[in-house]
Amino acid sequence: MRRISTCLAVLGLAVLGLSATASAAPTVTLKAAAVPIPVNPKQKNGPTIPGTGNILGAGADLETEFKIKGTEYGGFPSPLKKIKLIFPPGVGLHNQGFATCTETTLKEKGPAGCPTKSYASALGEAGGVVSFGVERVHENVTVQGFFTPGGGLIFLAAGTTPVSLEILSKGSVVSEGGHEVGTAEVPLIETVPGALDASAEFIKVKLGAGYKKGKKVVSYGTLPKKCKGTLKIMAEVSFYSGETVPVSYKAPCPKK
């Protein structure tokens, strides 16, 4: 199994990248929604914490889905390098009270070595194209985020077919101009020496976590207490070919 680790600032949470120059930027679409926080982030489609989700002032996970299309890199999109996600004003993010997991632990023991309270996202997924010489084949991977010491994030992407992959990427969230801003950088993935690197086509990640402390819900992400019309989520998606594509999504105001 290959392990590729790089500095990254997702999400999720992101996953498959490419190298080479391209003549035109890929097209990117974004969908986003505030969803309830799972009781157990290790369990897919399990029960959620009551009182969380698309509710004003409540804790929630942010589910984002990026779709990428292009033909400028061997018939597929250019290499994905970085995703910058800009949250709407009023969204609060804090990891106080959560545990952490290190890059070394993930490399040596995988997610099983990390405390449950260190999980920064439910299990997500991504998909793209990998190369075997001139042949291009599709591969899906799982994506999961973890809190790291010092207030950062790290994402593990893992796939088994047709290529066995484990990719570690670091992330962070900072406050800029009244917004919480998350940034993630994606490593290049070479499957066969000399062949094209992997190409991302979609990424779907739920960023967020929470737990009950008595009757109180402690959550990583909290929705604004007020909203008028819509909540606008913005992103900038950058590629190794040099282009950066801005994209946004307007979600209806959460319920009271």
C-alpha positions as CSV (number, residue, x, y, z in Angstrom):
1,M,0.0,0.0,0.0
2,R,1.3,3.4,-0.9
3,R,1.3,6.2,1.6
4,I,1.6,9.8,0.3
5,S,1.7,12.7,2.8
6,T,1.7,16.4,2.0
7,C,1.0,19.7,3.7
8,L,-2.6,20.7,3.0
9,A,-5.0,23.2,4.3
10,V,-11.3,19.9,3.2
11,L,-13.6,19.3,4.5
12,G,-13.9,17.5,4.3
13,L,-12.3,17.5,2.7
14,A,-10.1,16.6,-0.7
15,V,-8.4,13.9,-2.5
16,L,-7.2,13.1,-6.0
17,G,-4.7,15.4,-8.0
18,L,-2.8,15.6,-11.3
19,S,0.3,17.1,-12.9
20,A,0.9,18.7,-16.3
21,T,-0.2,21.9,-17.9
22,A,-3.5,22.4,-19.5
23,S,-4.9,24.8,-22.2
24,A,-8.2,25.6,-20.4
25,A,-9.6,25.5,-16.9
26,P,-11.9,22.7,-15.9
27,T,-15.5,23.6,-14.9
28,V,-16.6,23.2,-11.3
29,T,-20.0,23.0,-9.6
30,L,-20.7,23.2,-5.9
31,K,-23.6,22.0,-3.8
32,A,-23.8,22.5,0.0
33,A,-26.1,21.8,2.9
34,A,-26.2,21.9,6.6
35,V,-27.0,18.5,7.9
36,P,-27.3,16.8,11.4
37,I,-24.2,15.7,13.2
38,P,-23.8,11.9,13.5
39,V,-23.6,10.3,16.9
40,N,-20.8,8.1,15.8
41,P,-18.6,9.5,12.9
42,K,-17.2,6.0,12.3
43,Q,-20.7,4.7,11.4
44,K,-22.1,5.6,7.9
45,N,-25.8,6.6,7.9
46,G,-26.1,6.0,11.6
47,P,-28.2,8.0,14.1
48,T,-27.7,11.8,14.5
49,I,-27.6,14.1,17.5
50,P,-31.1,15.6,18.1
51,G,-31.3,19.4,17.7
52,T,-28.5,19.6,15.2
53,G,-28.7,20.2,11.4
54,N,-30.2,23.0,9.3
55,I,-31.5,25.1,12.2
56,L,-30.5,28.7,13.0
57,G,-27.9,28.8,15.8
58,A,-27.6,25.1,16.0
59,G,-24.6,22.8,15.6
60,A,-24.3,21.2,12.1
61,D,-22.1,19.4,9.7
62,L,-21.5,21.1,6.4
63,E,-21.9,18.7,3.5
64,T,-20.2,19.9,0.3
65,E,-20.1,18.3,-3.1
66,F,-17.8,19.4,-5.8
67,K,-18.1,18.1,-9.4
68,I,-15.2,18.7,-11.8
69,K,-15.4,18.4,-15.6
70,G,-12.7,18.9,-18.2
71,T,-10.9,17.3,-21.1
72,E,-7.6,19.2,-21.0
73,Y,-5.6,16.5,-19.2
74,G,-5.6,13.3,-21.3
75,G,-9.4,13.6,-21.8
76,F,-10.1,14.4,-18.1
77,P,-9.9,17.4,-15.8
78,S,-6.6,19.1,-14.9
79,P,-4.9,18.2,-11.5
80,L,-6.7,19.4,-8.4
81,K,-4.3,21.3,-6.2
82,K,-6.2,23.3,-3.6
83,I,-9.7,24.0,-2.4
84,K,-10.5,27.2,-0.4
85,L,-13.9,27.2,1.2
86,I,-15.4,30.5,2.5
87,F,-18.1,30.1,5.1
88,P,-21.0,32.6,5.4
89,P,-20.8,35.3,8.0
90,G,-22.0,34.1,11.4
91,V,-20.8,30.5,11.0
92,G,-18.7,29.6,14.1
93,L,-16.0,27.0,14.1
94,H,-14.1,25.8,17.2
95,N,-12.4,22.5,18.2
96,Q,-12.2,23.1,21.9
97,G,-13.1,20.0,23.8
98,F,-12.3,17.6,20.9
99,A,-9.4,15.1,21.0
100,T,-6.7,15.1,18.3
101,C,-4.9,12.5,16.2
102,T,-1.4,12.9,14.7
103,E,-0.1,12.2,11.2
104,T,2.2,9.5,12.6
105,T,-0.7,7.7,14.2
106,L,-2.7,7.7,11.0
107,K,0.3,6.4,9.0
108,E,1.1,3.6,11.5
109,K,-2.3,2.6,12.8
110,G,-4.9,4.2,10.5
111,P,-8.2,5.6,11.7
112,A,-8.5,2.8,14.3
113,G,-5.7,4.4,16.2
114,C,-7.5,7.8,16.6
115,P,-9.9,8.7,19.4
116,T,-13.5,9.0,18.3
117,K,-13.6,12.6,19.4
118,S,-10.7,13.4,17.1
119,Y,-12.9,12.7,14.0
120,A,-13.6,16.0,12.2
121,S,-16.0,14.6,9.7
122,A,-18.3,11.7,8.9
123,L,-17.1,9.3,6.2
124,G,-17.1,11.0,2.8
125,E,-16.0,10.0,-0.7
126,A,-14.3,11.1,-3.8
127,G,-13.7,9.8,-7.3
128,G,-11.5,10.3,-10.3
129,V,-9.3,8.6,-12.8
130,V,-6.0,6.9,-12.4
131,S,-3.5,5.8,-15.1
132,F,-1.9,2.5,-16.0
133,G,0.4,3.6,-18.9
134,V,-2.0,4.9,-21.5
135,E,-5.0,3.3,-19.9
136,R,-7.2,5.5,-17.7
137,V,-9.6,3.8,-15.2
138,H,-12.0,5.2,-12.6
139,E,-11.4,4.8,-8.8
140,N,-13.4,5.8,-5.8
141,V,-11.9,6.5,-2.4
142,T,-13.2,7.2,1.1
143,V,-12.4,10.5,2.8
144,Q,-12.4,11.3,6.5
145,G,-11.0,14.3,8.5
146,F,-9.4,14.4,11.9
147,F,-8.4,17.2,14.3
148,T,-4.7,17.5,14.8
149,P,-2.6,19.1,17.6
150,G,-2.2,22.8,17.2
151,G,-5.7,23.4,15.9
152,G,-5.2,21.9,12.4
153,L,-7.0,19.2,10.4
154,I,-5.7,16.2,8.5
155,F,-7.6,14.2,5.9
156,L,-7.2,10.5,5.0
157,A,-8.2,9.3,1.6
158,A,-8.1,5.6,1.1
159,G,-8.8,3.4,-2.0
160,T,-8.3,-0.2,-2.8
161,T,-9.4,-0.8,-6.4
162,P,-7.9,-0.7,-9.0
163,V,-5.0,1.0,-7.1
164,S,-4.3,0.6,-3.3
165,L,-3.9,4.2,-2.0
166,E,-3.6,6.0,1.3
167,I,-3.2,9.8,1.0
168,L,-2.7,12.1,4.0
169,S,-3.4,15.8,3.5
170,K,-3.3,18.6,6.1
171,G,-5.8,21.4,6.5
172,S,-6.6,24.5,8.5
173,V,-9.4,27.0,9.2
174,V,-8.7,30.7,9.9
175,S,-10.8,33.9,10.3
176,E,-10.5,36.4,7.4
177,G,-12.7,39.5,6.9
178,G,-15.6,38.3,9.0
179,H,-15.6,34.8,7.5
180,E,-14.3,31.4,8.6
181,V,-12.1,30.2,5.7
182,G,-10.9,26.6,5.2
183,T,-8.1,25.7,2.8
184,A,-6.9,22.4,1.6
185,E,-4.1,21.4,-0.7
186,V,-4.1,18.1,-2.7
187,P,-1.0,16.1,-3.5
188,L,-0.2,14.7,-6.9
189,I,-0.8,10.9,-7.1
190,E,1.3,8.9,-9.5
191,T,0.1,5.4,-10.0
192,V,2.6,4.2,-12.7
193,P,6.0,6.0,-13.2
194,G,5.9,8.2,-16.3
195,A,2.1,8.0,-16.6
196,L,-0.5,10.8,-16.0
197,D,-1.3,11.5,-12.4
198,A,-4.7,10.9,-10.9
199,S,-7.5,13.2,-11.9
200,A,-10.4,14.2,-9.5
201,E,-13.9,14.3,-10.8
202,F,-16.0,14.6,-7.6
203,I,-15.5,15.2,-3.9
204,K,-18.3,14.8,-1.3
205,V,-17.4,15.5,2.3
206,K,-19.3,16.4,5.5
207,L,-17.1,18.6,7.6
208,G,-18.1,18.8,11.3
209,A,-18.4,16.9,14.5
210,G,-20.1,17.0,17.9
211,Y,-21.0,15.2,21.1
212,K,-23.3,15.4,24.0
213,K,-22.0,16.8,27.3
214,G,-24.9,16.3,29.7
215,K,-27.8,18.0,28.0
216,K,-25.6,20.3,26.0
217,V,-24.4,19.6,22.5
218,V,-20.7,20.6,21.8
219,S,-20.2,21.1,18.1
220,Y,-17.3,22.0,15.9
221,G,-19.5,24.0,13.5
222,T,-22.5,26.3,14.4
223,L,-24.9,28.0,12.0
224,P,-25.6,31.7,12.2
225,K,-28.3,32.8,14.6
226,K,-29.8,35.2,12.0
227,C,-30.3,34.8,8.2
228,K,-32.0,36.9,5.6
229,G,-32.9,35.2,2.2
230,T,-30.0,32.8,1.7
231,L,-26.7,31.7,3.0
232,K,-23.9,32.0,0.4
233,I,-21.0,29.6,0.5
234,M,-18.1,30.4,-1.7
235,A,-15.1,28.4,-2.9
236,E,-12.0,28.7,-5.0
237,V,-10.7,25.5,-6.7
238,S,-7.1,25.6,-7.9
239,F,-5.4,23.2,-10.3
240,Y,-1.8,22.3,-10.9
241,S,-2.1,23.7,-14.4
242,G,-2.3,27.2,-12.8
243,E,-6.0,28.0,-13.0
244,T,-8.2,28.9,-10.1
245,V,-12.0,28.6,-10.6
246,P,-14.3,30.5,-8.3
247,V,-17.6,28.8,-7.5
248,S,-20.5,29.5,-5.1
249,Y,-23.8,28.1,-3.8
250,K,-26.8,29.8,-2.2
251,A,-28.7,27.8,0.3
252,P,-32.1,28.8,1.7
253,C,-32.0,30.2,5.2
254,P,-32.1,27.5,7.9
255,K,-35.3,27.0,9.9
256,K,-35.7,28.6,13.3
